[in-house]
Amino acid sequence: MPNTTYGDISQRTAAWAATDQLNHAEPILVLSKFGQSKPLPKNKADTVKFRRPVPFDVLNTPLAEGVTPTAQQMNYEDVTVQIKQWGAVVEITDIVADLAEDPVLSDANELCGEQAAETVELQTWGAIRAGTNVFYADGASRSEVASPVSLSKQRAVTRSIKGNRAKKITSMVSASPNYATEPVDAAFIAFAHTDLEADIRDMVGFTPTEKYGSMKALPHEIGKVEDVRYILSPVLTKWADAGAAASGTISTSGTNADVYPIVYVGKEFYGLIPLKGANAIKPSVINPSTISKDDPLGQRGYVGWKTYFVAKILNEGWGARLEVAASDLA
């Protein structure tokens, strides 16, 4: 196993390192704040069920005078998801345990925190951008996309999800170690890559966060257009060269446009086990000079993390993907 050797590490306590790793992971997360959270209890196998009530049918027959209507029965649907385990470890040698101060253990903690957060974000992004409710900036397929996002395309998306009775998001997971939520101003949320920021700001009716007044901006939010709030992250990947011939848009190869998904979500569009809380992520730190039967001289130390995580779309009609190109600002 590759390890970090002499001159690379300073001594830290395991408690400090674990706390630092979790704190460093938290600011990177955006998707995990708005899904339906379902913590995995200990000793409950490897599956989680997201349970939802089946809506009642709309009535088209009026009540008859003096006749009590037939009682309706509550029905529920289960969406079952199998949990997967994720994790990584860094190995460090012991020689500098009693020598000069050095930042490698701290750096390893930060990098592990980033790795854990980005792993979870990408798993969530992969799940929610794979939905079946799809719109294109041009044409009817990804290979025809060559234009940036527009107000008319956003309206087509929101008309679709509103027609499916999607509710606006009114809460998010709070930045605490518990599974608590905090209220947010009602809106649909759109997630996208930071490359799209200029195009979103150029949309008709865009309001930047600094002009919100009493409304509080969300983490990584840049602003809103009508009833959609835009949250951007460089972690939310694109499809390189997947569009039509590039003309004033970003292209990895210089030939075809890169295609960027914007995922618009309503309340409970997707569910997940978040990177939060005592049972969701477990940082681990073994300092050099820790003696065990496998390391009788205490020559090695480790920094690592593991988590159980899964993300899944729960209601296809309550979210949508709009595939667009990004203007080349060069």
C-alpha positions in Angstrom: 0.0 0.0 0.0 1.4 3.5 -0.9 2.2 5.5 2.2 3.3 9.0 3.2 6.8 8.8 4.5 9.4 10.7 6.5 9.1 14.5 6.5 5.4 14.5 5.6 3.4 14.3 8.8 2.9 16.0 12.1 1.1 14.5 15.2 -2.6 15.3 15.7 -5.2 13.8 17.9 -7.8 11.5 16.4 -10.7 13.5 17.8 -9.5 16.7 16.3 -8.9 15.0 12.9 -12.3 13.4 12.7 -14.1 16.7 13.5 -12.0 18.6 11.0 -12.8 16.1 8.3 -16.5 16.3 8.8 -16.4 20.1 8.9 -14.4 20.2 5.7 -16.9 18.0 3.9 -20.0 20.0 4.8 -19.5 23.1 2.6 -19.2 21.1 -0.6 -22.6 19.4 -0.3 -25.5 21.0 -2.2 -27.6 18.1 -3.5 -27.8 16.4 -0.1 -29.6 19.3 1.4 -32.7 19.1 -0.7 -33.5 15.3 -1.0 -35.8 13.3 1.2 -33.4 12.1 3.9 -33.8 8.5 5.2 -31.1 7.7 7.7 -30.0 4.0 7.8 -30.6 2.6 11.3 -27.9 0.2 12.6 -28.5 -3.6 12.2 -31.3 -3.2 9.6 -29.8 -5.1 6.6 -28.7 -3.2 3.5 -32.0 -1.8 2.2 -34.0 1.3 2.8 -37.6 2.0 1.9 -38.9 5.4 1.0 -42.6 5.2 1.6 -45.2 7.5 0.0 -49.0 7.6 0.1 -51.0 7.0 -3.2 -53.1 10.1 -4.0 -56.9 9.8 -3.9 -58.7 9.9 -7.2 -60.4 13.2 -8.1 -64.2 13.0 -7.5 -66.6 13.5 -10.5 -69.8 12.5 -8.8 -71.6 14.7 -6.2 -72.9 13.5 -2.9 -76.4 12.1 -2.8 -78.7 13.7 -0.3 -78.7 11.8 3.0 -76.3 9.1 1.7 -72.9 8.7 3.4 -70.2 8.1 0.7 -68.1 4.9 0.7 -65.1 5.3 2.9 -61.7 5.7 1.1 -58.8 3.5 1.9 -55.3 4.7 2.5 -52.7 3.0 0.2 -48.9 3.3 0.2 -46.1 2.6 -2.3 -42.6 1.6 -1.3 -39.5 2.6 -3.2 -36.8 0.1 -2.0 -33.1 1.0 -2.4 -30.1 -1.1 -1.6 -27.4 0.7 0.3 -23.8 0.7 -1.0 -20.7 1.3 1.1 -18.0 3.8 0.1 -14.7 4.7 1.7 -10.9 5.2 1.3 -7.8 5.3 3.5 -4.4 7.1 3.5 -1.4 5.4 5.1 1.3 7.5 6.9 4.6 6.4 8.5 5.7 7.3 12.0 9.2 8.8 11.9 8.2 12.4 12.4 5.8 11.8 15.3 8.2 13.5 17.7 9.7 15.9 15.3 8.9 19.3 13.8 5.3 20.5 13.1 4.1 19.6 9.6 0.6 19.8 8.0 0.3 16.5 6.2 -2.1 14.9 8.7 -4.3 18.0 8.6 -4.1 18.0 4.8 -5.0 14.3 4.6 -8.1 15.0 6.8 -9.2 17.8 4.5 -8.7 15.8 1.3 -10.6 12.8 2.8 -13.4 15.2 3.8 -13.5 16.6 0.2 -13.3 13.1 -1.3 -16.2 11.8 0.9 -18.4 14.8 0.1 -17.7 14.7 -3.7 -18.2 11.0 -3.8 -21.7 11.4 -2.3 -22.5 14.4 -4.5 -21.5 12.6 -7.7 -23.6 9.5 -6.7 -26.6 11.8 -6.1 -25.9 13.8 -9.3 -25.7 10.5 -11.3 -29.0 9.4 -9.9 -31.1 12.6 -10.3 -29.7 13.5 -13.8 -30.8 10.1 -15.0 -34.6 10.9 -14.8 -37.0 10.2 -17.7 -38.6 13.7 -17.8 -36.2 15.4 -20.2 -36.1 18.7 -22.2 -33.5 19.9 -24.7 -32.3 23.4 -25.5 -32.5 22.4 -29.2 -34.2 19.5 -31.0 -35.3 16.3 -29.4 -32.0 14.7 -28.4 -28.7 15.4 -26.7 -26.8 15.3 -30.0 -28.8 18.3 -31.2 -28.1 20.6 -28.3 -26.1 23.7 -29.1 -27.9 26.6 -27.3 -27.7 28.0 -23.7 -30.5 28.0 -21.2 -33.4 30.3 -21.9 -36.5 31.5 -20.0 -38.8 29.7 -22.5 -37.1 26.4 -21.8 -37.3 26.9 -18.1 -41.0 27.7 -18.4 -41.5 24.4 -20.4 -39.8 22.5 -17.5 -41.8 24.2 -14.7 -45.1 23.7 -16.7 -44.4 20.0 -16.8 -43.6 19.5 -13.2 -46.4 21.7 -12.0 -48.7 19.7 -14.3 -47.6 16.6 -12.4 -48.5 18.4 -9.1 -45.0 18.8 -7.9 -44.8 21.0 -4.8 -42.2 23.7 -4.2 -39.3 23.0 -1.9 -39.9 24.7 1.5 -37.1 23.2 3.7 -33.6 21.9 3.5 -31.3 19.7 5.7 -29.6 22.0 8.2 -25.9 22.3 8.7 -26.0 20.3 12.0 -24.9 16.8 12.9 -28.5 15.8 13.3 -31.1 15.1 10.6 -32.9 18.4 11.3 -34.4 20.6 8.6 -34.7 24.4 8.4 -37.3 26.4 6.4 -36.5 28.1 3.1 -38.6 30.4 0.9 -40.8 28.3 -1.4 -39.4 27.6 -4.9 -38.4 25.0 -7.3 -34.6 24.3 -7.2 -32.3 24.0 -10.2 -28.9 22.4 -9.9 -26.2 23.0 -12.5 -22.5 23.3 -13.2 -20.8 26.7 -12.5 -19.9 27.0 -16.2 -23.6 28.0 -16.7 -23.5 30.9 -14.4 -23.1 33.6 -17.1 -26.0 32.2 -19.2 -28.3 31.9 -16.2 -27.5 35.5 -15.2 -28.4 36.6 -18.8 -31.8 35.1 -18.6 -34.7 37.5 -18.8 -36.0 38.2 -15.3 -32.9 37.0 -13.4 -32.7 38.3 -9.8 -29.3 38.0 -8.1 -29.2 36.9 -4.4 -27.9 40.4 -3.4 -31.3 41.8 -4.4 -33.4 39.4 -2.5 -34.2 41.8 0.3 -35.7 39.8 3.2 -35.4 36.4 1.4 -32.4 34.4 2.5 -30.0 33.0 -0.1 -29.4 29.3 -0.1 -25.9 27.8 0.0 -24.1 28.2 -3.4 -27.2 30.0 -4.8 -26.6 32.7 -7.4 -30.1 34.0 -7.9 -33.6 33.2 -9.2 -35.7 33.4 -12.3 -39.5 33.5 -11.7 -40.1 30.6 -9.2 -36.8 28.8 -9.8 -33.7 29.3 -7.6 -30.4 28.3 -9.2 -27.7 26.5 -7.2 -24.3 25.9 -8.9 -21.4 23.6 -8.1 -18.3 22.6 -10.1 -18.9 19.0 -9.0 -22.1 18.7 -11.2 -20.5 17.2 -14.3 -21.3 17.6 -18.0 -21.2 15.4 -21.1 -18.2 16.4 -23.1 -18.7 16.9 -26.9 -22.1 15.3 -26.7 -24.0 18.1 -28.5 -24.3 19.5 -32.0 -21.5 21.5 -33.8 -20.2 24.1 -31.4 -20.7 27.7 -32.3 -19.8 30.1 -29.6 -20.2 27.5 -26.9 -17.8 25.5 -24.8 -16.4 22.4 -26.4 -13.9 20.0 -25.0 -12.5 18.9 -28.4 -13.4 22.2 -30.2 -15.9 20.4 -32.5 -19.1 19.5 -30.8 -20.7 21.4 -27.9 -20.4 20.1 -24.4 -23.8 19.3 -23.0 -24.7 20.4 -19.4 -27.7 19.0 -17.5 -29.8 21.4 -15.4 -31.9 19.4 -13.0 -35.0 21.1 -11.8 -36.5 19.5 -8.6 -39.7 19.8 -6.6 -40.3 18.5 -3.1 -39.5 14.8 -2.6 -38.3 14.4 -6.2 -35.4 12.3 -4.9 -34.4 10.5 -1.7 -31.0 9.8 -0.1 -29.0 8.9 2.9 -27.0 12.1 3.6 -23.4 12.5 4.5 -24.4 13.6 8.0 -24.9 12.3 11.5 -23.5 9.5 13.6 -24.7 6.6 11.5 -24.1 8.1 8.0 -20.3 8.7 7.9 -17.5 7.4 10.0 -14.2 9.2 9.8 -11.2 7.2 11.2 -7.8 8.3 12.3 -5.0 6.1 13.8 -2.0 8.2 14.7 1.5 7.0 14.0 3.0 5.3 17.1 -0.2 3.5 17.9 0.9 0.0 18.8 -1.1 -3.1 17.9 -0.4 -6.8 17.0 -0.4 -5.9 13.3 2.0 -2.9 13.9 4.0 -3.8 17.0 6.4 -0.9 16.6 3.7 1.7 15.9 5.3 2.6 12.5 2.1 3.4 10.6 -0.8 5.7 10.9 -4.0 6.1 8.9 -6.6 8.6 8.0 -9.8 7.4 6.3 -13.5 7.5 6.0 -16.4 5.2 5.1 -20.1 5.7 4.6 -23.3 3.9 3.6 -25.0 5.9 0.9 -27.6 5.7 -1.9 -29.7 8.2 -3.9 -32.7 7.5 -6.0 -35.5 9.4 -7.8 -38.7 8.8 -6.0 -41.2 10.6 -8.2 -40.2 11.0 -11.9 -42.8 13.7 -12.6 -41.7 16.0 -9.8 -38.4 16.9 -11.4 -36.9 17.3 -14.9 -33.6 17.6 -16.7 -32.9 20.3 -19.2 -29.9 19.7 -21.4 -28.1 22.9 -22.6 -24.8 24.2 -23.9 -22.7 26.9 -22.2 -21.6 30.1 -23.8 -17.8 30.3 -24.5 -16.7 33.5 -22.8 -13.1 33.4 -24.2 
